[in-house]
Amino acid sequence: MNNRSKTVTPGTVEKLAALVEYQDAAVVSRAIVDKKIGTVTLFAFDADQGLSEHTAPFEALVYVSEGEVEITIAGEPHHLQAGDMIIMPAHKPHALQARGRFKMLLIMIRD
C-alpha cells in the first residue's frame, strides 16, 4: 500500500477524487486529516486489490466515492457501490475486495 502522508491544508477547497490516483496492481492511500482523536483517509484500489481480514480497535465509517467493493464483516458480505456507506464495528474482523477500480473514504474516530 502506497501512502501520501501530506494532509490537506485547512481552509482550502479540494476535489476529493483528485487527492489520490489509481496505480496499477496497487492500493494507494492519502491521509486527509490525521489527528490524535481520529483520521480521515482516502483510498484508491485498483481492480482485484483488497485488504486482508483484520480488526481495528475503533469503529470506522467507509464511504464509497467511486466504483464497487465487497466488504466482509464478521463473515457477512456487503456489496457497496458509489454513494453507499457502512460503519465497520470495532473488534470485528473485516476485509475488503475491489470489484473493479474503486475509491473510498475511511473515517475513524478514536474513543
Backbone as numpy.savetxt, mean C-alpha at the origin, in Angstrom:
# Nx Ny Nz CAx CAy CAz Cx Cy Cz
11.88 -4.65 -2.68 11.03 -3.48 -2.68 11.93 -2.25 -2.68
11.69 -1.37 -3.62 12.44 -0.12 -3.71 11.73 0.96 -2.92
12.48 1.80 -2.25 11.92 2.85 -1.41 12.46 4.20 -1.82
11.58 5.17 -1.98 12.00 6.56 -2.10 11.63 7.18 -0.77
12.62 7.54 0.02 12.36 7.93 1.39 11.94 9.39 1.55
12.05 10.20 0.52 11.71 11.61 0.65 10.20 11.77 0.81
9.77 12.32 1.94 8.35 12.56 2.15 7.91 13.80 1.39
6.63 14.00 1.31 6.07 15.14 0.61 6.11 16.36 1.52
6.47 17.50 0.98 6.57 18.74 1.74 5.17 19.25 2.07
4.89 19.48 3.36 3.58 20.03 3.72 3.31 21.34 2.98
2.05 21.55 2.59 1.65 22.77 1.92 1.84 22.76 0.42
2.32 21.62 -0.14 2.49 21.53 -1.59 1.38 20.68 -2.20
0.99 21.02 -3.41 -0.01 20.25 -4.13 0.73 19.22 -4.99
0.31 17.97 -4.90 0.95 16.89 -5.64 -0.12 16.03 -6.31
0.23 15.40 -7.41 -0.61 14.38 -8.03 -0.22 13.06 -7.39
-1.13 12.46 -6.65 -0.82 11.24 -5.90 -0.21 10.16 -6.79
-0.85 9.87 -7.91 -0.39 8.79 -8.79 1.01 9.03 -9.33
1.44 10.28 -9.42 2.75 10.60 -9.98 3.88 10.50 -8.95
3.54 10.29 -7.68 4.57 10.25 -6.64 5.37 8.96 -6.62
4.85 7.93 -7.28 5.59 6.66 -7.38 5.30 6.05 -8.74
6.35 5.56 -9.39 6.23 4.99 -10.73 6.37 3.47 -10.68
5.72 2.80 -11.62 5.87 1.36 -11.75 7.28 1.03 -12.23
7.80 -0.11 -11.77 9.05 -0.65 -12.28 8.82 -2.12 -12.60
9.40 -2.58 -13.70 9.22 -3.97 -14.11 9.64 -4.93 -13.00
8.78 -5.92 -12.75 9.04 -7.01 -11.80 9.41 -6.51 -10.40
8.79 -5.41 -9.98 9.16 -4.82 -8.69 7.96 -4.24 -7.96
8.18 -4.03 -6.67 7.26 -3.27 -5.81 8.03 -2.03 -5.40
7.45 -0.86 -5.66 8.10 0.41 -5.34 7.24 1.11 -4.30
7.89 1.71 -3.31 7.12 2.44 -2.30 7.75 3.80 -2.04
6.90 4.71 -1.56 7.38 6.04 -1.19 6.59 6.51 0.02
7.32 6.88 1.06 6.68 7.45 2.25 6.22 8.85 1.92
4.95 9.11 2.14 4.40 10.44 1.92 4.42 11.21 3.23
4.05 10.52 4.31 4.12 11.06 5.66 4.78 10.00 6.52
5.76 10.39 7.30 6.46 9.45 8.19 6.66 10.13 9.53
5.73 9.86 10.45 5.74 10.48 11.77 5.75 9.40 12.85
6.08 9.80 14.03 6.10 8.88 15.16 4.73 8.21 15.36
3.65 8.95 15.13 2.31 8.40 15.36 1.77 7.58 14.20
2.41 7.63 13.03 1.93 6.84 11.92 2.58 7.20 10.60
2.22 6.43 9.58 2.79 6.62 8.25 1.70 6.58 7.18
1.99 7.26 6.08 1.19 7.17 4.87 2.19 6.84 3.77
1.98 5.70 3.11 2.94 5.22 2.11 2.20 4.86 0.83
2.74 5.30 -0.30 2.19 4.97 -1.60 3.02 3.85 -2.21
2.35 2.83 -2.73 3.01 1.68 -3.34 2.60 1.54 -4.80
3.52 1.07 -5.64 3.23 0.69 -7.03 3.73 -0.74 -7.21
2.82 -1.64 -7.55 3.15 -3.06 -7.75 3.08 -3.36 -9.23
4.11 -3.99 -9.77 4.03 -4.48 -11.14 3.13 -5.71 -11.14
2.66 -6.11 -12.31 1.80 -7.28 -12.44 2.46 -8.50 -11.80
1.67 -9.28 -11.11 2.09 -10.53 -10.46 3.03 -10.35 -9.28
3.25 -9.12 -8.84 4.06 -8.89 -7.65 3.16 -8.93 -6.42
3.75 -9.09 -5.26 2.94 -9.14 -4.06 3.78 -8.99 -2.81
3.12 -9.08 -1.69 3.78 -9.13 -0.39 3.36 -10.44 0.26
4.34 -11.20 0.73 4.04 -12.48 1.35 3.33 -12.26 2.68
2.73 -13.32 3.17 1.95 -13.23 4.41 2.81 -12.73 5.57
2.26 -11.78 6.30 2.94 -11.20 7.46 1.88 -10.61 8.38
2.29 -10.16 9.54 1.39 -9.48 10.46 1.97 -8.11 10.78
1.11 -7.25 11.31 1.54 -5.92 11.73 0.92 -5.64 13.10
1.61 -4.87 13.92 1.10 -4.61 15.27 -0.02 -3.57 15.33
-0.35 -2.95 14.19 -1.37 -1.91 14.17 -2.31 -2.15 12.99
-3.54 -1.63 13.09 -4.44 -1.65 11.95 -3.84 -0.82 10.83
-4.17 -1.19 9.60 -3.70 -0.43 8.44 -4.83 -0.32 7.43
-5.05 0.89 6.93 -6.05 1.13 5.91 -5.36 1.07 4.55
-5.92 0.28 3.65 -5.43 0.20 2.27 -6.48 0.81 1.37
-6.05 1.77 0.53 -6.91 2.38 -0.48 -6.28 2.10 -1.84
-7.02 1.45 -2.73 -6.52 1.13 -4.06 -6.82 2.31 -4.98
-5.77 2.94 -5.50 -5.96 4.10 -6.37 -5.95 3.75 -7.85
-5.30 2.65 -8.22 -5.26 2.18 -9.62 -5.21 0.66 -9.63
-5.87 0.05 -10.61 -5.74 -1.38 -10.83 -6.52 -2.24 -9.85
-6.06 -3.50 -9.69 -6.74 -4.49 -8.87 -5.74 -5.31 -8.07
-6.19 -5.77 -6.89 -5.35 -6.56 -6.01 -6.22 -7.56 -5.25
-5.63 -8.68 -4.90 -6.28 -9.61 -3.98 -5.53 -9.53 -2.65
-6.26 -9.18 -1.61 -5.70 -9.11 -0.27 -6.32 -10.23 0.55
-5.48 -11.08 1.12 -5.95 -12.17 1.95 -5.68 -11.81 3.40
-6.73 -11.83 4.21 -6.62 -11.52 5.63 -7.10 -12.73 6.42
-6.22 -13.30 7.21 -6.55 -14.48 8.03 -7.21 -15.56 7.19
-6.66 -15.79 5.98 -7.14 -16.83 5.10 -8.34 -16.46 4.24
-8.93 -15.29 4.41 -10.08 -14.87 3.63 -9.67 -13.90 2.53
-9.90 -14.28 1.26 -9.51 -13.39 0.15 -10.51 -12.25 -0.05
-9.97 -11.10 -0.42 -10.77 -9.91 -0.72 -10.25 -9.33 -2.03
-11.14 -9.17 -3.01 -10.75 -8.60 -4.30 -11.08 -7.11 -4.28
-10.07 -6.27 -4.44 -10.25 -4.82 -4.43 -9.83 -4.25 -5.78
-10.53 -3.21 -6.19 -10.16 -2.49 -7.41 -10.14 -1.00 -7.12
-9.72 -0.22 -8.10 -9.58 1.23 -7.92 -10.82 1.81 -7.25
-10.58 2.58 -6.18 -11.66 3.21 -5.43 -12.07 2.44 -4.19
-11.63 1.18 -4.07 -11.98 0.37 -2.90 -10.96 0.56 -1.78
-11.41 0.31 -0.56 -10.52 0.33 0.60 -10.89 -0.79 1.55
-9.94 -1.15 2.39 -10.17 -2.15 3.42 -9.25 -1.82 4.59
-9.69 -2.14 5.79 -8.83 -1.98 6.96 -8.34 -3.37 7.36
-7.03 -3.53 7.36 -6.43 -4.79 7.77 -6.24 -4.75 9.28
-6.80 -5.73 10.00 -6.72 -5.71 11.46 -5.30 -6.01 11.96
-5.01 -5.45 13.11 -3.72 -5.71 13.76 -3.61 -7.19 14.13
-2.40 -7.71 14.07 -2.06 -9.06 14.53 -2.74 -10.19 13.75
-3.33 -9.88 12.60 -3.93 -10.91 11.73 -3.03 -11.07 10.51
-2.70 -12.30 10.14 -1.86 -12.47 8.96 -2.56 -11.98 7.70
-1.79 -11.29 6.85 -2.34 -10.79 5.59 -1.26 -10.83 4.51
-1.72 -10.90 3.26 -0.83 -10.95 2.10 -1.51 -10.21 0.96
-0.71 -9.73 0.00 -1.24 -9.01 -1.15 -0.69 -9.62 -2.42
-1.54 -9.71 -3.46 -1.12 -10.20 -4.76 -1.73 -9.33 -5.85
-0.87 -8.70 -6.64 -1.34 -7.83 -7.72 -2.06 -8.63 -8.79
-3.14 -8.07 -9.30 -3.87 -8.62 -10.44 -3.68 -7.65 -11.60
-2.45 -7.60 -12.11 -2.05 -6.56 -13.05 -1.36 -5.47 -12.24
-0.90 -4.44 -12.90 -0.27 -3.33 -12.19 -1.30 -2.63 -11.31
-0.88 -2.26 -10.10 -1.80 -1.49 -9.26 -1.03 -0.61 -8.29
-1.72 0.45 -7.84 -1.15 1.35 -6.84 -2.08 1.40 -5.65
-1.48 1.51 -4.46 -2.28 1.60 -3.25 -1.64 2.57 -2.27
-2.50 3.16 -1.47 -2.08 4.01 -0.38 -2.28 3.23 0.91
-1.26 3.15 1.73 -1.31 2.44 3.01 -1.19 3.46 4.13
-2.19 3.49 4.99 -2.21 4.42 6.12 -2.17 3.62 7.40
-1.12 3.80 8.19 -0.99 3.09 9.46 -0.85 4.11 10.58
-1.73 4.02 11.56 -1.68 4.87 12.73 -1.28 4.00 13.91
-0.21 4.39 14.56 0.27 3.62 15.71 -0.49 4.07 16.96
-0.87 3.11 17.79 -1.55 3.48 19.03 -0.84 2.92 20.25
